[in-house]
Amino acid sequence: MLTLASKLKCDNGLKGSRTAATVSDSTRRISVRDKLLVKEVAELEANLPCTCKVHFPDPNKLHCFQLTVTPDKGYYQGGKFQFETEVPDAYNMVPPKVKCLTKIWHPNITETGEICLSLLREHSIDGTGWAPTRTLKDVVWRVNSLFTDLLNFYDPLNIDAAEHHLWDKEDFRNKVDDYIKRYAR
């Protein structure tokens, strides 16, 4: 199967040969994003948290992948949460777009899948937003942390979930468990 990585190797081999002159420039052009992704995906796969898995439905499209997070502690333990990640053409100047595909009761993720994570913001007043020095590994680790360290009830996107937790922690846990049973198995 042809993958982006093998295409890059093949194209690099052509650069030094006479055949390269006969191949049109448009067939050899590979975007900066795709060159970065070849390197970053290898680093990501070598440094995944134990609670995460990545899946590339099409190995020739490294810019579209799925992330599965299976928390091993906290409110969301036992759930299996799917995220869709799309890396835009302007990457690494703009952040990837990440959406939660699993319905969840979470203060920082809406029931429709939008995610409140400063790293995914192009502009952030607190200085923790996207920067060209960030990588896919940073994105995956931060999404994973939404279930532990970055779980934030005081700056929520899903205000109802955050208020539910503040009013009645036990009932919040019951609702989270119900969502896991219904949507995250």
C-alpha positions, 0 to 999 in steps of 0.5 A: 500500500502506498503511504505518504511516507513511502511517497516522500522517500520515492520523491526524495530519491527522484531529486538526484536523478535525471528522471526528476527533470521529466517529472512535472513539479506538480506531481512532486509537490508535497505540502509543508503540512504533510512533510511535518506530519510524517515526522510528527506522526512517527513521534506521536506513535512512539510517545502515546499515553497508555490511555490513547490510541490513534487510527488513520482510516487512510494512511495516505491522509495523515491530516485526518485521524481518529483518537480514542481515549480510554481513561483509567481513573477519575469520573470517566474511567471505563469509558471509551471516547472517540475524537476526530482530528483534522489538520488544516493546510495552514498547519503548523501556523494554525492548530488542528481541529478536534471534535469529540464524536462520543456524547459525553457529560463533561464541563469542557466538552459540549454534548455536540462535541466542541472542546474547550482547550486553550491549546486548540485556540489560534489566539489565546489571551493567557498565552497557552494557545496554539504556537507553531512550536506545538505538535500533534503529540501536544494535542493528544496529551492535552485531549487525554488530560481533559479527563484528569488534570485539565478537567476544569469546572470553573471555566466551562464550555458546558455550563450545565455540566459544571453547575451540576458538579458544583451542586451535586457531585454524586448525581454528576457522577451518576449522570457521567456513568449513565452517559458512559453506559449509553454512549461510550462503551 
